Amino acid sequence: MYEPIYEQPIAKDAPLPFSLPEWIALSPFEEYLGMRIDEAAGGRAVLSMPFRAAHCQGAGLMHGGAIVSLADTALAMAIKSLLPRGTHFATIEMTLKFHAPVRWGMVRAIAEVGERGDRDIAGQVEIVTEEGIKDATFKAVFRVRREPLTTT
């Protein structure tokens, strides 16, 4: 969907060259990595991503950055399933613990929202390989913006 704009530079104060088609939808970066939203409702989301050569680190395993991106996006989609459309929020803290390498196939991220404060929302994601092996555990805290952004 976004492929024609992948190489377009983003300039200061310029409008974005895309808009999300729905509240729960992938951004250009997430689409570029090959992510897919399998489900997102009630504070839970499941996303999947194929292991492509572009995701490899030097030894041929899936790069940790690709795994973190999948996990962070999965938790964001789980949070979006609970918040009103247009709510602005961002990751403010994250940790990831690797349990096993990803060597091939499809990787799934199973995200669940946990503790919710006034503005902070915590959650956890399990990253699982196609063989059902737990690759990583991701925990993060997102903060909801106090006031809506205004457009001029």
Backbone torsions as a table, in degrees:
resi	resn	phi	psi	omega
1	MET	NA	-46.4	-176.2
2	TYR	-94.8	-4.3	-171.9
3	GLU	-47.3	-40.1	-180.0
4	PRO	-61.1	-18.9	-178.1
5	ILE	-105.4	1.2	-176.1
6	TYR	-51.7	-38.9	-175.5
7	GLU	-94.4	-0.6	-176.6
8	GLN	-72.7	126.9	177.6
9	PRO	-67.3	148.2	175.5
10	ILE	-101.9	119.1	-176.0
11	ALA	-97.9	153.0	178.3
12	LYS	-57.2	130.5	175.7
13	ASP	62.8	9.3	178.2
14	ALA	-87.3	151.5	176.5
15	PRO	-66.0	149.2	177.4
16	LEU	-65.6	146.4	-178.8
17	PRO	-84.2	15.2	-180.0
18	PHE	-151.8	164.9	168.4
19	SER	-141.7	147.6	180.0
20	LEU	-70.4	138.0	-179.0
21	PRO	-72.4	-22.9	-179.7
22	GLU	-148.4	168.8	178.2
23	TRP	-63.1	-45.9	177.1
24	ILE	-101.7	97.4	-176.9
25	ALA	-154.8	160.3	179.3
26	LEU	-81.0	146.7	174.1
27	SER	-86.9	172.5	177.3
28	PRO	-56.1	-42.9	-179.6
29	PHE	-60.9	-45.4	-178.3
30	GLU	-66.4	-39.8	175.8
31	GLU	-64.8	-41.4	179.7
32	TYR	-57.7	-38.8	178.8
33	LEU	-75.8	-11.8	178.3
34	GLY	92.0	15.8	-179.5
35	MET	-66.7	154.2	175.1
36	ARG	-138.6	135.9	175.2
37	ILE	-88.2	113.7	179.5
38	ASP	-87.7	-35.4	174.7
39	GLU	-161.3	152.2	176.9
40	ALA	-160.9	105.1	179.9
41	ALA	-165.9	146.8	172.6
42	GLY	59.3	32.3	177.9
43	GLY	82.9	14.0	179.0
44	ARG	-133.1	142.7	176.1
45	ALA	-144.2	146.8	173.8
46	VAL	-126.5	123.0	177.0
47	LEU	-121.5	154.2	176.3
48	SER	-132.1	157.0	-179.6
49	MET	-151.2	128.9	177.2
50	PRO	-75.4	146.6	175.4
51	PHE	-82.9	109.6	179.0
52	ARG	-107.1	161.2	178.7
53	ALA	-56.7	-33.3	179.3
54	ALA	-64.6	-16.5	-180.0
55	HIS	-90.5	-2.4	-174.9
56	CYS	-75.1	143.2	164.3
57	GLN	-93.5	-176.8	-171.9
58	GLY	-58.0	-30.0	-178.9
59	ALA	-91.3	2.9	177.3
60	GLY	90.2	5.9	175.8
61	LEU	-90.8	162.9	176.9
62	MET	-66.4	130.7	-179.2
63	HIS	-63.2	139.2	179.0
64	GLY	-59.0	-31.8	178.2
65	GLY	-63.9	-35.5	177.0
66	ALA	-67.7	-39.3	179.9
67	ILE	-67.5	-43.5	177.7
68	VAL	-62.2	-41.5	179.3
69	SER	-61.1	-43.9	178.3
70	LEU	-62.5	-45.8	-178.5
71	ALA	-64.1	-46.8	-179.2
72	ASP	-61.9	-41.6	179.2
73	THR	-66.9	-41.0	179.5
74	ALA	-61.0	-44.1	179.6
75	LEU	-68.1	-37.1	176.2
76	ALA	-60.3	-40.2	178.8
77	MET	-68.5	-36.8	175.9
78	ALA	-63.1	-41.5	178.2
79	ILE	-66.9	-44.1	178.6
80	LYS	-57.2	-31.7	-179.1
81	SER	-66.7	-13.3	-179.8
82	LEU	-107.5	-18.8	-173.3
83	LEU	-100.0	153.9	176.0
84	PRO	-63.7	146.9	177.3
85	ARG	-51.2	135.3	176.6
86	GLY	88.1	-2.8	177.4
87	THR	-66.4	133.6	179.0
88	HIS	-97.6	131.5	178.1
89	PHE	-152.2	160.2	-178.1
90	ALA	-149.5	155.1	175.2
91	THR	-68.2	130.6	176.1
92	ILE	-116.1	-14.1	-179.1
93	GLU	-157.0	139.3	176.2
94	MET	-151.8	148.9	173.1
95	THR	-138.0	149.5	178.7
96	LEU	-139.4	133.9	176.1
97	LYS	-119.3	122.4	177.9
98	PHE	-85.0	140.0	178.3
99	HIS	-114.1	-32.8	-178.4
100	ALA	-158.2	154.2	179.4
101	PRO	-79.0	154.6	170.8
102	VAL	-96.7	122.9	-175.2
103	ARG	-109.7	-22.1	-176.4
104	TRP	-171.6	169.4	168.1
105	GLY	81.7	-161.8	-178.1
106	MET	-92.2	138.8	177.3
107	VAL	-114.3	138.4	178.5
108	ARG	-116.6	144.7	175.1
109	ALA	-117.5	122.1	179.9
110	ILE	-111.9	110.0	-172.2
111	ALA	-111.1	141.4	175.9
112	GLU	-138.7	132.2	175.7
113	VAL	-73.2	138.7	178.9
114	GLY	-112.3	-117.6	-175.7
115	GLU	-68.2	136.9	177.7
116	ARG	-123.8	128.2	175.1
117	GLY	-106.2	-162.5	179.3
118	ASP	-59.6	-49.0	179.5
119	ARG	-124.1	-15.9	-175.9
120	ASP	-99.8	138.9	179.6
121	ILE	-129.6	122.7	179.8
122	ALA	-104.5	158.0	177.1
123	GLY	-165.8	174.7	-177.9
124	GLN	-136.1	149.3	179.3
125	VAL	-133.5	134.6	171.4
126	GLU	-104.3	128.7	175.7
127	ILE	-100.3	124.8	-173.9
128	VAL	-127.2	136.9	178.4
129	THR	-78.7	170.0	178.2
130	GLU	-58.3	-28.0	179.2
131	GLU	-83.5	-1.5	-179.4
132	GLY	86.8	12.2	178.9
133	ILE	-85.5	130.5	177.5
134	LYS	-73.4	113.9	-179.1
135	ASP	-83.0	-42.9	-173.7
136	ALA	-157.7	158.3	172.6
137	THR	-121.8	127.4	-176.7
138	PHE	-118.4	134.6	174.2
139	LYS	-128.1	141.4	-179.2
140	ALA	-152.1	160.7	173.9
141	VAL	-123.9	132.5	176.4
142	PHE	-113.0	148.4	177.1
143	ARG	-117.7	132.5	178.6
144	VAL	-86.8	134.9	178.6
145	ARG	-65.2	139.2	-179.0
146	ARG	-65.3	-48.2	-175.8
147	GLU	-119.7	147.7	178.4
148	PRO	-66.6	148.7	175.0
149	LEU	-69.6	142.4	176.8
150	THR	-104.5	146.0	176.4
151	THR	-108.9	143.8	-179.1
152	THR	-109.6	NA	NA
